[in-house]
């Protein structure tokens, strides 16, 4: 049976990653009606020094995180499923180091896993061996059963998507960026304190890892909202009010509170 294509505005879809909705010149890139993106300058939001970051997955989310994090002075290694030789252009553009997936986490303080959910079990065993002690692992993934991933029984039975990913990786994860348009990473970051600054929900069980992720997102130019532990991360899965939300911290907090645990038909196998 043929499956429907993903909505063209769906965020966080790492395989196809359609662009964010088009913006006309009158509305500009966001806050203040600016017609050009207000990209943060190096170090504007720095809470920590330059650090080693591994990114596994070089789709639109992974690629744009590579662009922004290298611009902010971090030491970024990036991997995909096809091999480092296919990442030459991204490496030349950004200065990131192309590596294999098994090498991406080496020495990293933060590792971003941004691959299709169905590909998570196929990641190399010992993926996080050699990472820095206390490494924070960000899961940007979403379960798209009809559109990409097929049926994953545990998720259909109610296990939060990121809890399933955590089990596959054998390491705690922090859920972030899953409902974020890839293009927004490049052009919607604003200095802390900017009225209407876009906020991203962040869920996870380890308070230290969660804070490291929140600090990094702040450095990228976004506020964050603590979305609770990973068992509450269903509140930011596809189909929930916060998925694809571009509001500020108050609006995101409200959207999280309005979420229902019942998965709608579009997001079930």
C-alpha positions as CSV (number, residue, x, y, z in Angstrom):
1,X,0.0,0.0,0.0
2,X,1.4,3.4,-0.9
3,X,2.0,5.8,1.9
4,X,1.3,9.5,1.7
5,X,4.2,11.9,1.5
6,X,5.2,13.9,4.5
7,X,3.6,17.4,4.7
8,X,5.9,19.9,3.0
9,X,6.2,21.9,6.2
10,X,7.0,19.0,8.6
11,X,10.0,19.8,10.8
12,X,12.6,17.4,12.0
13,X,12.4,15.0,9.0
14,X,15.9,14.0,8.5
15,X,15.6,11.9,5.4
16,X,13.9,14.4,3.1
17,X,13.9,17.5,5.2
18,X,11.6,19.8,3.3
19,X,12.4,23.5,3.8
20,X,10.5,25.6,6.3
21,X,7.5,27.5,4.9
22,X,8.4,30.3,2.5
23,X,8.5,33.8,3.9
24,X,7.7,36.8,1.7
25,X,10.0,39.8,1.7
26,X,7.6,41.9,3.7
27,X,7.6,39.5,6.6
28,X,11.3,38.9,6.5
29,X,13.2,36.4,8.6
30,X,11.4,36.9,11.9
31,X,11.7,39.3,14.8
32,X,11.2,42.9,13.9
33,X,10.2,42.2,10.3
34,X,13.9,42.1,9.2
35,X,14.4,41.2,5.6
36,X,17.7,39.6,6.2
37,X,18.5,36.8,8.8
38,X,20.0,38.2,11.9
39,X,22.7,35.6,12.3
40,X,24.4,35.6,15.7
41,X,28.1,36.5,15.7
42,X,30.8,34.2,17.0
43,X,30.5,33.9,20.8
44,X,27.4,36.0,21.2
45,X,25.7,33.4,23.3
46,X,28.7,31.5,24.5
47,X,28.1,29.9,27.9
48,X,31.0,27.4,27.6
49,X,34.3,27.4,25.7
50,X,34.8,25.7,22.4
51,X,34.0,22.0,22.6
52,X,34.1,18.9,20.6
53,X,30.7,18.1,19.1
54,X,29.9,15.0,17.0
55,X,27.0,15.0,14.6
56,X,25.7,11.7,13.2
57,X,23.5,12.4,10.3
58,X,24.1,15.1,7.7
59,X,20.6,15.8,6.4
60,X,19.1,19.3,6.8
61,X,19.1,19.3,10.6
62,X,22.5,17.8,10.9
63,X,23.9,20.0,8.1
64,X,22.6,23.2,9.5
65,X,23.7,22.4,13.0
66,X,27.1,21.7,11.5
67,X,27.1,25.2,9.9
68,X,26.0,27.1,13.0
69,X,28.2,25.2,15.5
70,X,31.3,25.6,13.4
71,X,30.5,29.3,12.9
72,X,30.3,29.5,16.7
73,X,33.8,28.1,17.0
74,X,33.1,24.5,18.1
75,X,35.2,21.6,16.9
76,X,32.6,19.6,14.9
77,X,32.9,16.1,13.4
78,X,30.1,15.0,11.1
79,X,29.2,11.6,9.8
80,X,26.5,10.1,7.6
81,X,25.6,6.6,6.4
82,X,27.4,6.9,3.1
83,X,30.9,7.7,4.3
84,X,33.1,10.7,4.9
85,X,34.1,11.1,1.3
86,X,30.5,12.2,0.6
87,X,30.8,15.1,3.0
88,X,33.6,16.9,1.3
89,X,31.4,19.9,0.3
90,X,30.0,20.3,3.8
91,X,33.5,20.0,5.3
92,X,34.9,22.6,2.9
93,X,32.0,25.0,3.5
94,X,32.2,24.7,7.3
95,X,35.6,23.5,8.4
96,X,33.9,20.5,10.1
97,X,35.8,17.2,10.0
98,X,34.1,14.4,8.0
99,X,34.4,11.1,9.8
100,X,32.7,7.7,10.0
101,X,29.8,7.3,12.4
102,X,31.9,5.2,14.7
103,X,34.4,8.0,14.9
104,X,32.0,10.9,15.4
105,X,31.7,10.7,19.1
106,X,35.4,10.4,19.9
107,X,36.2,12.9,22.5
108,X,32.9,14.7,22.1
109,X,31.1,16.4,24.9
110,X,27.9,16.6,22.9
111,X,26.8,14.1,20.3
112,X,23.8,14.8,18.0
113,X,22.0,11.7,16.6
114,X,19.9,13.0,13.7
115,X,19.2,9.9,11.5
116,X,15.8,8.4,10.5
117,X,14.4,6.4,13.4
118,X,14.4,3.2,11.4
119,X,18.2,3.6,11.0
120,X,19.0,3.9,14.7
121,X,19.4,0.2,15.3
122,X,21.8,0.0,12.4
123,X,24.2,2.5,13.9
124,X,27.6,1.0,14.9
125,X,27.8,-0.8,18.2
126,X,29.8,1.1,20.7
127,X,28.9,4.3,19.0
128,X,29.6,6.3,22.1
129,X,32.8,4.6,23.1
130,X,35.5,7.2,23.4
131,X,33.2,10.1,24.0
132,X,34.0,12.5,26.8
133,X,32.9,11.5,30.3
134,X,29.3,12.6,30.8
135,X,28.7,13.1,27.1
136,X,25.2,14.6,26.4
137,X,23.5,12.8,23.5
138,X,20.8,14.8,21.6
139,X,18.1,12.9,19.8
140,X,16.4,14.9,17.1
141,X,14.4,12.0,15.7
142,X,10.7,11.5,15.0
143,X,8.7,8.4,14.3
144,X,7.1,8.5,10.8
145,X,5.5,5.1,10.5
146,X,3.5,5.7,7.3
147,X,5.9,8.0,5.6
148,X,9.3,6.4,6.3
149,X,10.0,4.2,9.3
150,X,7.4,1.4,9.2
151,X,5.9,-0.1,12.3
152,X,7.9,0.0,15.5
153,X,5.8,-2.1,17.9
154,X,7.1,-0.6,21.2
155,X,6.3,3.0,20.0
156,X,2.9,1.9,18.8
157,X,2.3,0.5,22.3
158,X,3.0,3.8,23.8
159,X,6.8,4.0,24.5
160,X,8.0,7.6,23.9
161,X,10.0,7.8,20.7
162,X,13.1,9.1,22.4
163,X,12.9,6.4,25.1
164,X,13.0,3.8,22.3
165,X,16.0,5.5,20.7
166,X,17.7,5.6,24.1
167,X,17.2,1.8,24.4
168,X,18.8,1.3,21.0
169,X,21.8,3.4,21.8
170,X,22.2,2.1,25.3
171,X,22.8,5.6,26.6
172,X,20.6,8.4,28.0
173,X,19.4,10.9,25.4
174,X,18.0,14.5,25.5
175,X,15.2,15.1,23.1
176,X,15.6,18.4,21.2
177,X,15.3,19.9,17.7
178,X,12.8,17.2,16.7
179,X,10.0,19.8,16.0
180,X,12.3,22.5,14.6
181,X,12.4,23.6,11.0
182,X,15.9,23.1,9.7
183,X,16.1,26.5,8.1
184,X,15.2,28.1,11.4
185,X,18.5,26.9,12.9
186,X,20.2,29.2,10.4
187,X,18.0,32.3,10.4
188,X,15.9,32.6,13.5
189,X,18.4,32.8,16.3
190,X,18.3,36.0,18.3
191,X,20.2,37.3,21.3
192,X,19.0,36.4,24.8
193,X,16.3,38.7,26.0
194,X,15.0,39.6,22.6
195,X,11.2,39.9,22.8
196,X,9.5,37.0,21.1
197,X,12.7,34.9,21.0
198,X,11.8,31.5,19.6
199,X,11.9,28.7,22.2
200,X,12.6,25.0,21.8
201,X,11.3,22.2,24.2
202,X,14.0,20.0,25.7
203,X,13.2,16.7,27.5
204,X,15.6,14.4,29.3
205,X,16.3,12.6,32.6
206,X,19.9,13.8,33.3
207,X,19.8,17.3,34.6
208,X,23.5,18.0,33.8
209,X,23.1,16.7,30.2
210,X,19.9,18.6,29.8
211,X,21.5,21.8,31.0
212,X,24.4,21.3,28.6
213,X,21.9,21.0,25.7
214,X,19.9,24.0,26.8
215,X,23.1,26.1,27.1
216,X,24.1,25.1,23.5
217,X,20.6,26.0,22.2
218,X,20.9,29.4,23.9
219,X,24.2,29.9,22.2
220,X,22.5,29.1,18.9
221,X,20.1,31.9,19.6
222,X,17.0,30.3,21.1
223,X,15.3,30.1,24.4
224,X,14.4,26.7,25.8
225,X,11.6,25.2,27.9
226,X,12.2,22.2,30.2
227,X,9.7,19.7,28.9
228,X,10.3,17.2,31.7
229,X,11.9,13.8,31.8
230,X,12.1,11.5,28.8
231,X,8.8,9.8,29.7
232,X,7.1,13.1,29.1
233,X,8.8,13.7,25.8
234,X,5.7,12.5,24.0
235,X,4.5,16.0,24.5
236,X,6.8,17.2,21.7
237,X,6.3,14.3,19.2
238,X,4.8,14.8,15.8
239,X,1.1,15.8,15.9
240,X,1.4,17.6,19.2
241,X,0.7,21.4,19.6
242,X,4.4,22.1,20.1
243,X,5.6,20.2,17.0
244,X,6.7,22.9,14.5
245,X,5.9,25.6,17.0
246,X,7.8,28.9,16.6
247,X,6.5,30.7,19.7
248,X,8.3,32.1,22.7
249,X,8.9,30.3,26.0
250,X,5.4,31.1,27.3
251,X,3.7,29.8,24.1
252,X,5.8,26.7,24.1
253,X,5.0,26.0,27.7
254,X,1.3,26.3,27.0
255,X,1.6,24.1,23.9
256,X,3.3,21.3,25.9
257,X,0.6,21.5,28.6
258,X,-2.1,21.1,25.9
259,X,-0.6,17.9,24.4
260,X,-2.6,14.6,24.4
261,X,-0.8,11.3,24.7
262,X,-3.2,9.8,22.1
263,X,-1.4,9.5,18.8
264,X,-3.5,10.6,15.9
265,X,-4.1,8.3,12.9
266,X,-1.6,10.2,10.7
267,X,1.2,9.3,13.1
268,X,0.3,5.6,13.7
269,X,1.3,2.7,11.6
